[in-house]
Amino acid sequence: MGVGHTQLAGGPHAEIMALRDAAAQGHSVEGATAYVTLEPCSHHGRTGPCCDALIAAGIKKVVASIADPNPLVAGQGFERLRAAGIEVEVGPGAAESRELNIGFFSRMIRKTPWVRMKMAASLDGTTALVNGQSQWITSPEARADGHAWRARASAVLTGIGTVLQDNPRLDVREVPTPRQPHIVVVDSQLQTPLDAHLFIAGRACIIYAAAQNDAKKAALEARGATVVMLPDANGKVDLGAMMLDLGRREINELHVEAGSKLNGSLIRAGLVDEFLVYLAPKLLGPGQGMATFGPLQSLADAVELQFQSTDRVGVDLRIIARVAGRDQF
C-alpha cells in the first residue's frame, strides 16, 4: 500500500506520491486499486498527467470522490483511464472532497477565491476598545487556531488601516507550516510604509490601489511588492475586480483579517463566503465592531447565514458560518 498527498505548487500530485511510497516499501501496484479525492489530471501543467502514471503502473481500478472542475480535465481523466481498460468508480466521499477543495472549486467555477473572513471579539461583538486596544481579546488557543486557518489559505488579505495602526506581520507563527501564505493589501492611496512588517522574504505581497503614484509604486515594487491599479468609479479599489484578479493569480482560499471598515465593504459587496468568528467570554462595552455596513432599513435586508459548526477553543467559542447559498456552485 502507498499513500500520498499533492505537494506544493509545481511538485508531484498525490497519485505520484502514493506510487512512489508504494515502490519505496517494495510493494507492486500492478492490479491494485487507487483511491483518490479528485479526478486524476490528464493534461501537462507544472507536472505530467497523473492518468499516464496510473496507467503505466498497471493500476486496475480507480475510485475517485469527485470530478475535477478544471476545464483542462473535467472528465477527460476518467475517459483516458477507461480507454486504457481501467475500471473507474466516481462518488464515494464526494461531499467531503469538495469541502476539502472548496477554494479550488470556487476558483475553477466562479473564477474567484473562496473568501473566509476571520474576526475575534468579545461576546457583545467588540473587536477593539475605543482607544484602539485589541491585543488580546481571545485566548492563546484561539490565536493558534486562527494561525492554522491562515496556514491553509493561499493568501491573507488586510486593509491599509490595519497596516498603519497595527503594523502586523499576518504570517503563520503559532503552528508548523511548509510555506507562508501570500499577503494582499487594499491600499487605495498607496500609503503602505516601506518598512512595514508585512514584507517577509519568500512570500508574495500584492497591493491593490486606486490612486496613481508612480514614485511610491516603484518604491514598493523595489521592496518586492506587486502593485495593481484597480480603481472604481469612486476612487476606491474595485473589490469585485480584485477578487477576479486574485482568481487569475491562482488564489484558492482568501483569508481576510481586516478592520471593520474593509470588512463592511466586502460584506456589502457580497464578496464574503464564510465567517470564522472567535467569541471571548467577556463583555467590553462600546468600541469597534466586527463590520461596518448599513444601517439596514428592514430585517429582510439582513445577510442570512448558515451555521456550519460551533466549537470550544480554549475558553473561547469558535463559530463557522456561511452566507446562505454561497457554496452552491
C-alpha positions as a Markdown table, in Angstrom:
| # | Residue | x | y | z |
|---|---|---|---|---|
| 1 | Met | 0.0 | 0.0 | 0.0 |
| 2 | Gly | 1.2 | 3.5 | -0.7 |
| 3 | Val | -0.2 | 6.9 | 0.4 |
| 4 | Gly | 0.5 | 10.4 | -0.8 |
| 5 | His | -0.8 | 13.9 | -1.0 |
| 6 | Thr | -0.2 | 16.7 | -3.5 |
| 7 | Gln | 3.0 | 18.7 | -2.9 |
| 8 | Leu | 3.4 | 22.5 | -3.1 |
| 9 | Ala | 2.7 | 24.2 | -6.4 |
| 10 | Gly | 4.8 | 22.7 | -9.1 |
| 11 | Gly | 5.5 | 19.5 | -7.1 |
| 12 | Pro | 4.2 | 16.0 | -7.7 |
| 13 | His | 0.5 | 15.3 | -7.3 |
| 14 | Ala | -1.0 | 12.8 | -4.8 |
| 15 | Glu | -1.1 | 9.9 | -7.2 |
| 16 | Ile | 2.6 | 10.2 | -8.0 |
| 17 | Met | 3.5 | 10.4 | -4.3 |
| 18 | Ala | 1.4 | 7.4 | -3.5 |
| 19 | Leu | 3.0 | 5.3 | -6.3 |
| 20 | Arg | 6.5 | 6.4 | -5.0 |
| 21 | Asp | 5.5 | 5.5 | -1.5 |
| 22 | Ala | 4.4 | 2.0 | -2.6 |
| 23 | Ala | 7.6 | 1.5 | -4.5 |
| 24 | Ala | 9.7 | 2.7 | -1.6 |
| 25 | Gln | 8.1 | 0.0 | 0.6 |
| 26 | Gly | 8.7 | -2.6 | -2.0 |
| 27 | His | 5.0 | -3.1 | -3.0 |
| 28 | Ser | 3.9 | -3.8 | -6.5 |
| 29 | Val | 0.8 | -1.8 | -7.5 |
| 30 | Glu | 0.0 | -3.9 | -10.6 |
| 31 | Gly | -3.6 | -4.8 | -10.5 |
| 32 | Ala | -4.2 | -2.6 | -7.4 |
| 33 | Thr | -7.0 | -0.1 | -6.8 |
| 34 | Ala | -6.2 | 3.6 | -6.4 |
| 35 | Tyr | -8.4 | 5.8 | -4.2 |
| 36 | Val | -8.2 | 9.5 | -4.9 |
| 37 | Thr | -10.2 | 12.5 | -3.7 |
| 38 | Leu | -10.1 | 14.3 | -7.1 |
| 39 | Glu | -10.2 | 13.0 | -10.7 |
| 40 | Pro | -6.6 | 12.3 | -11.9 |
| 41 | Cys | -5.3 | 15.0 | -14.1 |
| 42 | Ser | -5.0 | 14.4 | -17.9 |
| 43 | His | -3.0 | 17.4 | -19.1 |
| 44 | His | 0.5 | 18.7 | -19.0 |
| 45 | Gly | 0.8 | 21.6 | -16.5 |
| 46 | Arg | 3.6 | 22.0 | -14.0 |
| 47 | Thr | 3.6 | 18.2 | -13.8 |
| 48 | Gly | 2.8 | 15.4 | -16.2 |
| 49 | Pro | -0.6 | 13.7 | -16.4 |
| 50 | Cys | -1.4 | 11.5 | -13.4 |
| 51 | Cys | -3.5 | 9.4 | -15.6 |
| 52 | Asp | -0.5 | 8.3 | -17.6 |
| 53 | Ala | 1.4 | 7.4 | -14.4 |
| 54 | Leu | -1.5 | 5.3 | -13.1 |
| 55 | Ile | -1.8 | 3.5 | -16.5 |
| 56 | Ala | 1.9 | 2.9 | -16.7 |
| 57 | Ala | 1.9 | 1.5 | -13.1 |
| 58 | Gly | -0.7 | -1.2 | -14.0 |
| 59 | Ile | -3.5 | 0.1 | -11.8 |
| 60 | Lys | -6.6 | -2.0 | -12.3 |
| 61 | Lys | -9.3 | 0.3 | -10.8 |
| 62 | Val | -9.6 | 4.0 | -9.7 |
| 63 | Val | -12.1 | 5.1 | -7.1 |
| 64 | Ala | -12.4 | 8.9 | -7.2 |
| 65 | Ser | -14.6 | 11.0 | -5.0 |
| 66 | Ile | -15.4 | 13.8 | -7.5 |
| 67 | Ala | -14.6 | 15.0 | -11.0 |
| 68 | Asp | -12.1 | 17.8 | -11.4 |
| 69 | Pro | -13.8 | 21.1 | -12.3 |
| 70 | Asn | -10.7 | 22.3 | -14.1 |
| 71 | Pro | -11.8 | 22.7 | -17.8 |
| 72 | Leu | -8.4 | 21.1 | -18.8 |
| 73 | Val | -9.6 | 17.9 | -17.0 |
| 74 | Ala | -13.4 | 17.9 | -16.5 |
| 75 | Gly | -13.9 | 14.2 | -17.1 |
| 76 | Gln | -11.1 | 13.7 | -19.6 |
| 77 | Gly | -9.0 | 12.0 | -16.9 |
| 78 | Phe | -11.8 | 9.4 | -16.4 |
| 79 | Glu | -12.1 | 8.9 | -20.1 |
| 80 | Arg | -8.4 | 8.3 | -20.5 |
| 81 | Leu | -8.4 | 5.7 | -17.7 |
| 82 | Arg | -11.4 | 3.9 | -19.1 |
| 83 | Ala | -9.9 | 3.9 | -22.6 |
| 84 | Ala | -6.8 | 2.1 | -21.1 |
| 85 | Gly | -9.1 | -0.6 | -19.6 |
| 86 | Ile | -9.1 | 0.7 | -16.1 |
| 87 | Glu | -12.4 | 0.5 | -14.1 |
| 88 | Val | -13.4 | 3.9 | -12.8 |
| 89 | Glu | -15.9 | 4.5 | -9.9 |
| 90 | Val | -16.9 | 8.0 | -9.0 |
| 91 | Gly | -18.8 | 9.3 | -6.0 |
| 92 | Pro | -17.7 | 7.9 | -2.6 |
| 93 | Gly | -16.8 | 10.8 | -0.3 |
| 94 | Ala | -17.8 | 13.5 | -2.9 |
| 95 | Ala | -19.1 | 16.0 | -0.3 |
| 96 | Glu | -16.0 | 15.7 | 1.8 |
| 97 | Ser | -13.7 | 16.0 | -1.2 |
| 98 | Arg | -15.5 | 19.1 | -2.4 |
| 99 | Glu | -15.3 | 20.6 | 1.0 |
| 100 | Leu | -11.6 | 19.9 | 1.3 |
| 101 | Asn | -11.0 | 21.6 | -2.1 |
| 102 | Ile | -13.7 | 24.3 | -1.8 |
| 103 | Gly | -11.2 | 27.1 | -2.7 |
| 104 | Phe | -10.1 | 25.2 | -5.9 |
| 105 | Phe | -13.7 | 24.6 | -6.9 |
| 106 | Ser | -14.6 | 28.2 | -6.3 |
| 107 | Arg | -11.7 | 29.4 | -8.5 |
| 108 | Met | -12.4 | 26.9 | -11.3 |
| 109 | Ile | -16.2 | 27.5 | -11.4 |
| 110 | Arg | -16.7 | 31.1 | -10.2 |
| 111 | Lys | -13.2 | 32.4 | -11.2 |
| 112 | Thr | -12.8 | 33.9 | -7.7 |
| 113 | Pro | -11.3 | 32.6 | -4.4 |
| 114 | Trp | -13.4 | 31.2 | -1.6 |
| 115 | Val | -13.4 | 34.2 | 0.8 |
| 116 | Arg | -13.2 | 33.5 | 4.6 |
| 117 | Met | -13.4 | 36.4 | 7.0 |
| 118 | Lys | -11.9 | 35.9 | 10.4 |
| 119 | Met | -12.9 | 38.0 | 13.4 |
| 120 | Ala | -12.2 | 37.9 | 17.1 |
| 121 | Ala | -14.5 | 39.7 | 19.5 |
| 122 | Ser | -16.0 | 39.8 | 22.9 |
| 123 | Leu | -19.4 | 38.2 | 23.5 |
| 124 | Asp | -21.0 | 41.6 | 22.9 |
| 125 | Gly | -19.2 | 42.0 | 19.5 |
| 126 | Thr | -16.4 | 44.4 | 20.3 |
| 127 | Thr | -13.2 | 43.8 | 18.4 |
| 128 | Ala | -11.2 | 46.7 | 19.9 |
| 129 | Leu | -11.7 | 49.3 | 22.6 |
| 130 | Val | -12.4 | 52.9 | 21.9 |
| 131 | Asn | -8.7 | 53.7 | 22.3 |
| 132 | Gly | -7.8 | 51.0 | 19.7 |
| 133 | Gln | -6.5 | 48.4 | 22.2 |
| 134 | Ser | -7.3 | 44.9 | 20.9 |
| 135 | Gln | -4.5 | 42.6 | 22.0 |
| 136 | Trp | -5.6 | 40.2 | 23.2 |
| 137 | Ile | -9.3 | 39.7 | 23.4 |
| 138 | Thr | -9.2 | 35.9 | 22.8 |
| 139 | Ser | -7.1 | 33.2 | 24.3 |
| 140 | Pro | -3.7 | 31.8 | 23.1 |
| 141 | Glu | -5.5 | 28.7 | 22.0 |
| 142 | Ala | -7.9 | 30.7 | 19.8 |
| 143 | Arg | -5.0 | 32.6 | 18.3 |
| 144 | Ala | -3.1 | 29.4 | 17.5 |
| 145 | Asp | -6.3 | 28.0 | 15.8 |
| 146 | Gly | -6.6 | 31.2 | 13.8 |
| 147 | His | -3.0 | 30.7 | 12.6 |
| 148 | Ala | -3.9 | 27.2 | 11.5 |
| 149 | Trp | -6.7 | 28.7 | 9.3 |
| 150 | Arg | -4.1 | 31.2 | 7.9 |
| 151 | Ala | -1.8 | 28.3 | 7.1 |
| 152 | Arg | -4.5 | 26.6 | 4.9 |
| 153 | Ala | -5.2 | 29.8 | 2.9 |
| 154 | Ser | -3.5 | 30.8 | -0.3 |
| 155 | Ala | -3.3 | 34.4 | 0.8 |
| 156 | Val | -4.2 | 36.7 | 3.8 |
| 157 | Leu | -5.9 | 40.0 | 3.0 |
| 158 | Thr | -6.0 | 43.1 | 5.1 |
| 159 | Gly | -6.6 | 46.8 | 4.6 |
| 160 | Ile | -4.3 | 49.8 | 4.9 |
| 161 | Gly | -6.0 | 50.9 | 8.1 |
| 162 | Thr | -4.8 | 47.7 | 9.8 |
| 163 | Val | -1.3 | 48.1 | 8.3 |
| 164 | Leu | -1.0 | 51.7 | 9.6 |
| 165 | Gln | -2.5 | 51.1 | 13.0 |
| 166 | Asp | -1.1 | 47.6 | 13.9 |
| 167 | Asn | 1.8 | 47.1 | 11.5 |
| 168 | Pro | 1.0 | 43.3 | 11.5 |
| 169 | Arg | 3.1 | 40.5 | 10.0 |
| 170 | Leu | 0.0 | 38.4 | 9.3 |
| 171 | Asp | 2.2 | 35.3 | 8.8 |
| 172 | Val | 1.9 | 31.9 | 10.3 |
| 173 | Arg | 3.8 | 31.5 | 13.6 |
| 174 | Glu | 1.7 | 29.5 | 16.0 |
| 175 | Val | 1.6 | 26.3 | 14.0 |
| 176 | Pro | 4.0 | 24.5 | 11.7 |
| 177 | Thr | 3.7 | 25.3 | 8.0 |
| 178 | Pro | 5.7 | 24.4 | 4.9 |
| 179 | Arg | 5.0 | 27.8 | 3.4 |
| 180 | Gln | 3.7 | 31.3 | 4.2 |
| 181 | Pro | 0.5 | 32.5 | 2.6 |
| 182 | His | 0.8 | 35.5 | 0.2 |
| 183 | Ile | -0.2 | 38.9 | 1.6 |
| 184 | Val | -2.8 | 41.1 | -0.1 |
| 185 | Val | -3.4 | 44.7 | 0.9 |
| 186 | Val | -6.2 | 47.0 | -0.1 |
| 187 | Asp | -4.5 | 50.4 | -0.2 |
| 188 | Ser | -6.3 | 52.9 | -2.3 |
| 189 | Gln | -3.8 | 55.8 | -1.8 |
| 190 | Leu | -0.6 | 53.7 | -1.7 |
| 191 | Gln | 0.1 | 54.5 | 1.9 |
| 192 | Thr | 1.8 | 51.2 | 2.8 |
| 193 | Pro | 5.1 | 52.1 | 4.6 |
| 194 | Leu | 8.2 | 50.7 | 3.0 |
| 195 | Asp | 9.3 | 49.3 | 6.4 |
| 196 | Ala | 6.0 | 47.5 | 7.1 |
| 197 | His | 6.3 | 44.2 | 8.8 |
| 198 | Leu | 4.2 | 42.5 | 6.1 |
| 199 | Phe | 7.3 | 42.5 | 3.8 |
| 200 | Ile | 8.5 | 39.0 | 4.7 |
| 201 | Ala | 11.1 | 37.3 | 2.4 |
| 202 | Gly | 9.8 | 34.3 | 0.5 |
| 203 | Arg | 6.1 | 35.3 | 0.1 |
| 204 | Ala | 4.4 | 37.4 | -2.5 |
| 205 | Cys | 2.9 | 40.7 | -1.5 |
| 206 | Ile | 0.1 | 42.1 | -3.7 |
| 207 | Ile | -1.1 | 45.7 | -3.1 |
| 208 | Tyr | -4.3 | 46.9 | -4.8 |
| 209 | Ala | -4.5 | 50.6 | -5.2 |
| 210 | Ala | -6.7 | 53.2 | -6.9 |
| 211 | Ala | -4.7 | 56.5 | -7.0 |
| 212 | Gln | -1.7 | 56.6 | -9.3 |
| 213 | Asn | 1.6 | 57.4 | -7.5 |
| 214 | Asp | 4.5 | 56.3 | -9.7 |
| 215 | Ala | 7.2 | 57.1 | -7.2 |
| 216 | Lys | 5.6 | 55.2 | -4.4 |
| 217 | Lys | 4.6 | 52.3 | -6.7 |
| 218 | Ala | 8.3 | 52.0 | -7.8 |
| 219 | Ala | 9.5 | 52.1 | -4.2 |
| 220 | Leu | 7.0 | 49.4 | -3.1 |
| 221 | Glu | 7.9 | 47.2 | -6.1 |
| 222 | Ala | 11.6 | 47.6 | -5.1 |
| 223 | Arg | 10.6 | 46.0 | -1.8 |
| 224 | Gly | 9.2 | 43.1 | -3.7 |
| 225 | Ala | 5.6 | 44.0 | -3.9 |
| 226 | Thr | 3.3 | 43.7 | -6.9 |
| 227 | Val | 1.2 | 46.9 | -7.2 |
| 228 | Val | -2.1 | 46.5 | -9.1 |
| 229 | Met | -4.2 | 49.6 | -10.0 |
| 230 | Leu | -7.9 | 48.8 | -9.9 |
| 231 | Pro | -9.8 | 52.0 | -9.3 |
| 232 | Asp | -13.6 | 52.0 | -9.2 |
| 233 | Ala | -15.9 | 55.0 | -10.0 |
| 234 | Asn | -15.5 | 56.4 | -6.5 |
| 235 | Gly | -11.7 | 56.4 | -6.4 |
| 236 | Lys | -11.5 | 53.3 | -4.2 |
| 237 | Val | -10.2 | 49.8 | -5.1 |
| 238 | Asp | -12.7 | 47.9 | -7.1 |
| 239 | Leu | -13.1 | 44.9 | -4.8 |
| 240 | Gly | -15.0 | 42.7 | -7.2 |
| 241 | Ala | -12.3 | 43.2 | -9.9 |
| 242 | Met | -9.7 | 42.4 | -7.2 |
| 243 | Met | -11.3 | 39.1 | -6.5 |
| 244 | Leu | -11.3 | 38.2 | -10.2 |
| 245 | Asp | -7.6 | 39.2 | -10.4 |
| 246 | Leu | -6.8 | 37.1 | -7.4 |
| 247 | Gly | -8.5 | 34.2 | -9.1 |
| 248 | Arg | -6.3 | 34.7 | -12.1 |
| 249 | Arg | -3.3 | 34.6 | -9.8 |
| 250 | Glu | -4.4 | 31.1 | -8.6 |
| 251 | Ile | -5.5 | 32.1 | -5.1 |
| 252 | Asn | -7.9 | 29.4 | -4.0 |
| 253 | Glu | -8.7 | 30.4 | -0.4 |
| 254 | Leu | -8.5 | 34.1 | 0.7 |
| 255 | His | -8.3 | 34.6 | 4.5 |
| 256 | Val | -9.5 | 38.1 | 5.5 |
| 257 | Glu | -8.1 | 39.7 | 8.7 |
| 258 | Ala | -9.1 | 43.4 | 8.4 |
| 259 | Gly | -10.8 | 46.2 | 10.3 |
| 260 | Ser | -14.5 | 46.9 | 10.5 |
| 261 | Lys | -14.5 | 49.3 | 7.6 |
| 262 | Leu | -13.0 | 46.9 | 5.0 |
| 263 | Asn | -14.9 | 44.0 | 6.5 |
| 264 | Gly | -18.1 | 46.0 | 6.0 |
| 265 | Ser | -17.2 | 46.9 | 2.4 |
| 266 | Leu | -16.5 | 43.3 | 1.5 |
| 267 | Ile | -19.8 | 42.2 | 3.1 |
| 268 | Arg | -21.8 | 45.0 | 1.4 |
| 269 | Ala | -20.3 | 44.0 | -2.0 |
| 270 | Gly | -21.4 | 40.4 | -1.4 |
| 271 | Leu | -17.9 | 39.1 | -1.6 |
| 272 | Val | -17.6 | 37.1 | 1.6 |
| 273 | Asp | -18.5 | 33.4 | 1.6 |
| 274 | Glu | -17.7 | 32.3 | 5.1 |
| 275 | Phe | -17.1 | 33.8 | 8.6 |
| 276 | Leu | -14.6 | 32.4 | 11.1 |
| 277 | Val | -15.6 | 34.1 | 14.4 |
| 278 | Tyr | -14.0 | 33.7 | 17.8 |
| 279 | Leu | -16.0 | 35.0 | 20.7 |
| 280 | Ala | -14.3 | 35.5 | 24.1 |
| 281 | Pro | -16.3 | 35.0 | 27.3 |
| 282 | Lys | -16.1 | 38.7 | 28.3 |
| 283 | Leu | -18.1 | 41.9 | 27.8 |
| 284 | Leu | -16.2 | 45.0 | 26.6 |
| 285 | Gly | -18.9 | 47.6 | 26.0 |
| 286 | Pro | -18.6 | 50.3 | 23.4 |
| 287 | Gly | -15.8 | 50.0 | 20.9 |
| 288 | Gln | -15.1 | 48.9 | 17.3 |
| 289 | Gly | -17.5 | 46.4 | 15.9 |
| 290 | Met | -16.8 | 43.4 | 13.6 |
| 291 | Ala | -18.0 | 45.1 | 10.4 |
| 292 | Thr | -19.3 | 48.5 | 9.5 |
| 293 | Phe | -22.2 | 48.3 | 6.9 |
| 294 | Gly | -25.7 | 49.5 | 6.8 |
| 295 | Pro | -27.7 | 50.8 | 8.5 |
| 296 | Leu | -30.3 | 48.4 | 7.2 |
| 297 | Gln | -33.9 | 49.6 | 6.8 |
| 298 | Ser | -35.5 | 46.2 | 7.1 |
| 299 | Leu | -34.8 | 42.9 | 8.8 |
| 300 | Ala | -35.4 | 41.4 | 5.4 |
| 301 | Asp | -32.1 | 43.0 | 4.3 |
| 302 | Ala | -30.0 | 41.1 | 6.8 |
| 303 | Val | -27.2 | 38.9 | 5.5 |
| 304 | Glu | -28.5 | 35.4 | 6.1 |
| 305 | Leu | -26.0 | 32.9 | 7.4 |
| 306 | Gln | -26.0 | 29.2 | 8.0 |
| 307 | Phe | -24.0 | 27.8 | 10.9 |
| 308 | Gln | -21.5 | 25.2 | 9.9 |
| 309 | Ser | -20.0 | 24.4 | 13.3 |
| 310 | Thr | -19.7 | 25.8 | 16.9 |
| 311 | Asp | -16.7 | 24.6 | 19.0 |
| 312 | Arg | -14.9 | 25.5 | 22.1 |
| 313 | Val | -11.3 | 26.5 | 21.5 |
| 314 | Gly | -9.6 | 27.2 | 24.8 |
| 315 | Val | -12.1 | 29.3 | 26.8 |
| 316 | Asp | -13.4 | 30.8 | 23.6 |
| 317 | Leu | -16.2 | 29.9 | 21.2 |
| 318 | Arg | -15.4 | 29.4 | 17.5 |
| 319 | Ile | -18.3 | 29.8 | 15.1 |
| 320 | Ile | -18.0 | 29.0 | 11.4 |
| 321 | Ala | -20.9 | 30.4 | 9.4 |
| 322 | Arg | -21.5 | 30.7 | 5.7 |
| 323 | Val | -23.6 | 33.1 | 3.7 |
| 324 | Ala | -26.7 | 31.2 | 2.8 |
| 325 | Gly | -26.3 | 29.6 | -0.6 |
| 326 | Arg | -22.8 | 30.7 | -1.3 |
| 327 | Asp | -21.4 | 27.2 | -1.5 |
| 328 | Gln | -23.9 | 26.2 | -4.2 |
| 329 | Phe | -21.8 | 26.5 | -7.3 |
